[in-house]
Amino acid sequence: MTLIRTPSRLPFPTMAQGEAHYLLVDGALFPDVTRWLDTHGVTEVPVAVLADGQYDALAMMGPLLIPLPKDNGLAGLWQQGHEDLQTATVVRFNGSVQTLVQWVRARSQIRLPDGRVVWLRLGDATIIKRMLENASDIPACFWWGINGLSLVTPAGFYHYQHDNADKPPAQSVLADRVEPRFHFTQTLVTALTHTTTNEHREVS
């Protein structure tokens, strides 16, 4: 399964029935994300993906999911390209936020060709962008389970939607606890390592 990119002047595509939008951010990019949200009048509470019982101490430094109603202030800040949200991604998803948390947990760690397990900073849009640019090297079913992704750039908005070319995976692509479920090739690891923005934040 691959994601098809569509450039747009609109910040959000038409929502499918039952679809919800969530802002995926990297907690490490915010000294205090709760205070930041409060300062900007955002009442939605961030959900810490890494709060799974084994990485609770790191939870607020990892990927965070924030519900994103289109008419709230956070959505407006994102679509205006607020400097603090330039590395945030909108995830379009059918299902509960708890299920989306399981989806991100299954992708927060990956296995390298030499067998090592490392963190994948999915909350940083520069990493997601580089992965989308190297779509042919992404493991099968990696993007399965979400409707798509939206990124904001100086040139406008990019919406990525599934091509629905693949059959559903035989095994679950969700995880209750953070664990590596995908192997990355050396080609993909090299591409992420050479990300020019936030270089130290991709695979570590």
C-alpha positions as CSV (number, residue, x, y, z in Angstrom):
1,M,0.0,0.0,0.0
2,T,1.3,3.4,-0.9
3,L,0.0,6.9,-0.2
4,I,-0.9,9.1,-3.2
5,R,0.0,12.8,-2.8
6,T,-2.4,15.5,-3.8
7,P,-1.4,19.2,-3.6
8,S,-4.2,21.5,-2.4
9,R,-4.9,25.0,-1.3
10,L,-7.4,23.7,1.2
11,P,-5.9,22.7,4.6
12,F,-8.3,19.7,5.0
13,P,-9.8,17.3,2.5
14,T,-13.4,16.3,2.6
15,M,-13.9,14.1,5.6
16,A,-15.1,10.5,5.0
17,Q,-18.0,9.2,7.0
18,G,-16.8,8.5,10.5
19,E,-13.4,10.1,9.9
20,A,-11.7,12.2,12.6
21,H,-8.5,14.3,12.4
22,Y,-5.7,14.2,14.9
23,L,-2.6,16.4,15.1
24,L,0.5,14.2,15.6
25,V,3.3,16.2,17.3
26,D,6.7,15.4,18.8
27,G,6.6,16.1,22.5
28,A,10.3,16.7,22.6
29,L,9.8,19.8,20.3
30,F,7.7,21.5,23.1
31,P,9.3,22.3,26.5
32,D,5.8,22.0,28.0
33,V,3.2,21.0,25.5
34,T,0.3,21.3,28.1
35,R,1.3,24.9,28.9
36,W,1.7,25.6,25.2
37,L,-1.8,24.4,24.4
38,D,-3.2,26.3,27.3
39,T,-1.4,29.5,26.2
40,H,-3.0,29.2,22.8
41,G,-6.5,28.5,24.1
42,V,-6.6,24.9,23.1
43,T,-8.8,22.8,25.3
44,E,-8.2,19.4,23.7
45,V,-6.0,17.1,25.9
46,P,-2.9,15.5,24.2
47,V,-2.7,11.7,24.4
48,A,0.8,10.4,25.1
49,V,1.4,7.4,22.8
50,L,4.3,6.1,24.9
51,A,2.3,5.8,28.1
52,D,2.0,2.1,27.7
53,G,3.2,0.9,31.1
54,Q,6.8,0.4,30.1
55,Y,7.8,3.9,28.7
56,D,5.6,6.1,30.9
57,A,8.6,8.2,32.0
58,L,9.3,9.1,28.3
59,A,5.7,9.6,27.4
60,M,5.5,13.4,27.1
61,M,8.8,13.4,25.1
62,G,7.4,11.1,22.4
63,P,4.6,11.3,19.9
64,L,1.5,13.0,21.1
65,L,-2.0,12.8,19.5
66,I,-4.3,15.8,19.9
67,P,-7.9,15.7,18.6
68,L,-8.3,18.3,15.9
69,P,-11.8,19.6,15.3
70,K,-11.6,21.8,12.1
71,D,-13.2,24.8,13.8
72,N,-10.9,25.0,16.8
73,G,-7.9,27.3,17.3
74,L,-5.3,24.6,17.0
75,A,-6.5,23.7,13.5
76,G,-6.2,27.4,12.5
77,L,-2.6,27.6,13.9
78,W,-1.6,24.5,12.0
79,Q,-3.0,25.6,8.7
80,Q,-1.4,29.1,9.1
81,G,1.9,27.4,9.4
82,H,2.6,28.5,13.0
83,E,6.3,28.1,13.6
84,D,5.8,25.7,16.6
85,L,3.6,23.4,14.5
86,Q,5.7,23.2,11.3
87,T,6.8,19.7,12.3
88,A,3.2,18.5,13.1
89,T,1.2,16.2,10.9
90,V,-2.6,15.7,10.6
91,V,-3.6,12.1,10.7
92,R,-7.0,11.2,9.2
93,F,-8.5,8.1,10.8
94,N,-11.7,6.1,11.2
95,G,-11.9,4.8,14.8
96,S,-11.2,5.7,18.4
97,V,-8.2,7.6,19.5
98,Q,-7.3,4.6,21.6
99,T,-7.0,2.5,18.4
100,L,-4.9,5.3,16.7
101,V,-2.6,5.2,19.8
102,Q,-2.1,1.5,19.2
103,W,-1.3,2.2,15.5
104,V,1.4,4.7,16.5
105,R,2.8,2.4,19.2
106,A,3.3,-0.3,16.6
107,R,5.5,2.1,14.6
108,S,7.4,4.1,17.4
109,Q,10.2,1.6,17.3
110,I,11.7,-0.1,14.2
111,R,14.3,-2.8,13.6
112,L,17.4,-2.0,11.6
113,P,19.1,-4.4,9.1
114,D,21.6,-5.4,11.8
115,G,18.9,-6.3,14.2
116,R,19.1,-3.3,16.5
117,V,15.9,-1.7,17.7
118,V,15.7,2.1,17.5
119,W,13.1,4.8,18.0
120,L,11.3,6.3,15.0
121,R,10.2,9.9,15.6
122,L,6.9,9.8,13.9
123,G,5.8,12.9,15.7
124,D,8.3,14.9,13.5
125,A,6.7,15.7,10.1
126,T,10.2,16.0,8.6
127,I,10.6,12.3,9.2
128,I,7.2,11.4,7.8
129,K,7.9,13.6,4.7
130,R,11.2,11.8,4.1
131,M,9.5,8.4,4.4
132,L,6.8,9.5,1.9
133,E,9.5,10.6,-0.5
134,N,11.0,7.1,-0.2
135,A,7.7,5.2,-0.6
136,S,9.1,2.2,-2.4
137,D,11.3,1.4,0.6
138,I,8.5,1.5,3.2
139,P,7.7,-1.9,4.6
140,A,4.4,-3.5,3.4
141,C,1.4,-2.5,5.5
142,F,3.3,0.3,7.3
143,W,0.6,2.9,6.5
144,W,-2.3,0.4,6.7
145,G,-5.0,1.4,9.1
146,I,-5.1,5.2,8.6
147,N,-7.1,7.1,5.9
148,G,-4.2,9.4,5.1
149,L,-1.9,12.2,6.2
150,S,-1.8,16.0,5.6
151,L,1.2,18.2,5.7
152,V,1.5,22.0,5.5
153,T,4.4,23.5,3.6
154,P,5.4,27.0,2.4
155,A,4.0,26.0,-1.0
156,G,0.6,24.9,0.4
157,F,-0.9,21.7,1.7
158,Y,-0.2,18.1,0.7
159,H,-2.8,15.4,1.4
160,Y,-1.8,11.8,1.2
161,Q,-4.5,9.2,0.6
162,H,-4.2,5.4,0.3
163,D,-4.3,3.9,-3.2
164,N,-6.1,0.8,-1.7
165,A,-4.0,-1.5,-3.9
166,D,-3.1,-4.1,-1.2
167,K,-5.2,-6.6,0.6
168,P,-5.6,-6.2,4.4
169,P,-2.6,-7.5,6.3
170,A,-2.8,-11.0,7.8
171,Q,-1.4,-9.8,11.1
172,S,-2.4,-7.0,13.3
173,V,-0.7,-3.6,12.7
174,L,-1.6,-2.4,16.1
175,A,0.2,-2.8,19.5
176,D,-1.0,-2.3,23.0
177,R,2.7,-1.8,24.0
178,V,5.5,-0.1,22.1
179,E,7.4,-2.8,20.2
180,P,9.2,-3.1,16.8
181,R,6.9,-4.6,14.2
182,F,8.6,-3.4,11.1
183,H,12.0,-3.8,9.6
184,F,13.6,-0.9,7.7
185,T,16.0,-1.4,4.9
186,Q,19.4,0.3,4.9
187,T,18.3,2.4,2.0
188,L,15.5,3.9,4.0
189,V,17.6,4.3,7.2
190,T,20.2,6.2,5.1
191,A,17.5,8.4,3.7
192,L,16.2,9.3,7.2
193,T,19.7,9.8,8.6
194,H,20.3,12.4,5.9
195,T,17.2,14.4,6.7
196,T,18.4,18.0,6.6
197,T,15.8,19.5,9.1
198,N,16.0,18.3,12.7
199,E,18.7,15.8,11.7
200,H,19.1,14.5,15.2
201,R,15.5,13.6,15.6
202,E,14.8,10.9,13.0
203,V,16.2,7.5,13.9
204,S,18.1,7.4,17.2
